[in-house]
Amino acid sequence: MEVNHSFGCCNWKGIMVVKEKFIDGVAYNLGMGNIIRFWEDKWCGESILKEDFPAIYLRARMKHGTIADHWKVTAEHQGWNLGIRERVYEWETAQVDNLRAKLEGVQLSEEEDTMR
C-alpha cells in the first residue's frame, strides 16, 4: 500500500498555533500549585515570571516545574525554592530580591488551580 500524502499534518500545525495563542491568554488562580507552571504561566499578577525576571529564569534548574515544585516545606521552614544554578552575581541580586518580594505573601491552598 502506497501513501501519497501526510494525513492531518497541516491540521496539527493549526491546532498547535491556536493552542499557543490560547495558553498565552490564560491566567490562573493559585490553589495547590500542582498544575500551574511557575515560570511559564500567568499566575502572579498579569505577567509571566520568565519575562519579568529573565536573568533568574536562565539560571533556573526547573524551567518547566510547577509552583508546587518550587514551594518547599520542612519542619522548620516553608517558602520558595527558586532552584537557581550556581552563584548569583551582584547585578542579578536585584532581580532575585524583586522576585522574592513579588512572591511574598503568596500561599498555596488545598483548592484546585483554576483558570480565570
C-alpha positions as CSV (number, residue, x, y, z in Angstrom):
1,M,0.0,0.0,0.0
2,E,1.4,3.3,-1.0
3,V,0.7,6.6,0.8
4,N,0.9,9.8,-1.2
5,H,0.1,12.4,1.4
6,S,0.8,13.1,5.1
7,F,-2.6,12.8,6.7
8,G,-3.6,15.7,9.0
9,C,-0.2,17.3,9.3
10,C,-1.5,20.7,8.4
11,N,-4.4,20.3,10.9
12,W,-2.0,19.7,13.8
13,K,0.1,22.7,12.9
14,G,-3.0,24.8,13.0
15,I,-4.1,23.3,16.3
16,M,-0.6,24.0,17.9
17,V,-0.8,27.6,16.8
18,V,-4.2,28.1,18.4
19,K,-3.0,26.2,21.5
20,E,-0.1,28.7,21.9
21,K,-2.4,31.7,21.5
22,F,-4.9,30.2,24.0
23,I,-2.2,29.5,26.6
24,D,-0.8,33.0,26.2
25,G,-4.2,34.4,27.1
26,V,-4.9,32.2,30.1
27,A,-4.3,33.3,33.6
28,Y,-4.6,31.1,36.7
29,N,-5.9,31.4,40.3
30,L,-3.5,29.6,42.6
31,G,-4.6,26.6,44.6
32,M,-2.3,23.7,45.3
33,G,0.1,24.8,42.6
34,N,0.3,21.3,41.0
35,I,-0.9,22.4,37.5
36,I,0.4,25.9,37.1
37,R,4.0,26.2,35.7
38,F,6.0,28.5,38.0
39,W,8.0,30.3,35.2
40,E,5.8,29.9,32.2
41,D,2.2,30.5,33.2
42,K,0.4,33.8,34.2
43,W,-0.5,33.3,37.9
44,C,1.3,36.0,39.9
45,G,-0.1,39.3,38.6
46,E,-0.7,39.9,34.9
47,S,2.7,38.8,33.5
48,I,4.8,35.7,33.2
49,L,7.7,35.4,35.7
50,K,10.2,34.3,33.0
51,E,9.6,37.6,31.1
52,D,9.8,39.7,34.3
53,F,12.9,38.1,35.6
54,P,14.9,36.8,32.5
55,A,18.3,36.5,34.2
56,I,16.9,34.4,37.0
57,Y,14.9,32.2,34.6
58,L,18.1,31.5,32.6
59,R,19.7,30.1,35.8
60,A,16.7,28.1,37.0
61,R,17.1,24.4,37.2
62,M,13.3,23.7,36.9
63,K,12.3,25.8,34.0
64,H,9.1,23.8,33.4
65,G,8.4,23.0,37.1
66,T,5.1,23.7,38.7
67,I,4.5,26.1,41.6
68,A,4.3,23.1,43.9
69,D,7.8,22.0,42.7
70,H,9.1,25.4,43.9
71,W,7.3,25.5,47.2
72,K,9.2,23.7,49.9
73,V,8.0,22.8,53.4
74,T,10.3,21.4,56.1
75,A,9.9,21.0,59.8
76,E,11.5,24.4,60.5
77,H,10.6,26.4,57.4
78,Q,8.2,26.8,54.4
79,G,8.9,29.0,51.5
80,W,10.1,29.4,47.9
81,N,13.0,27.4,46.4
82,L,13.9,29.2,43.2
83,G,16.3,26.4,42.3
84,I,18.9,28.8,40.8
85,R,22.0,27.2,39.4
86,E,25.4,28.5,40.6
87,R,26.1,31.7,42.5
88,V,24.0,34.8,41.8
89,Y,26.1,37.7,40.5
90,E,25.8,41.1,42.1
91,W,24.0,42.5,39.1
92,E,21.4,39.7,39.4
93,T,20.7,40.3,43.1
94,A,18.1,43.0,42.5
95,Q,16.1,40.6,40.2
96,V,16.2,37.9,42.9
97,D,15.1,40.4,45.6
98,N,12.3,41.7,43.3
99,L,11.2,38.2,42.6
100,R,11.1,37.2,46.3
101,A,9.2,40.5,47.0
102,K,6.6,39.6,44.3
103,L,6.2,36.1,45.8
104,E,5.9,37.4,49.4
105,G,2.5,36.6,50.8
106,V,1.7,34.0,48.1
107,Q,0.4,30.9,49.8
108,L,-0.7,27.6,48.4
109,S,-4.1,26.1,49.5
110,E,-6.0,22.9,49.4
111,E,-8.1,24.1,46.4
112,E,-7.5,23.1,42.8
113,D,-5.7,25.5,40.5
114,T,-8.3,27.2,38.2
115,M,-8.2,29.3,35.1
116,R,-9.5,32.9,35.3
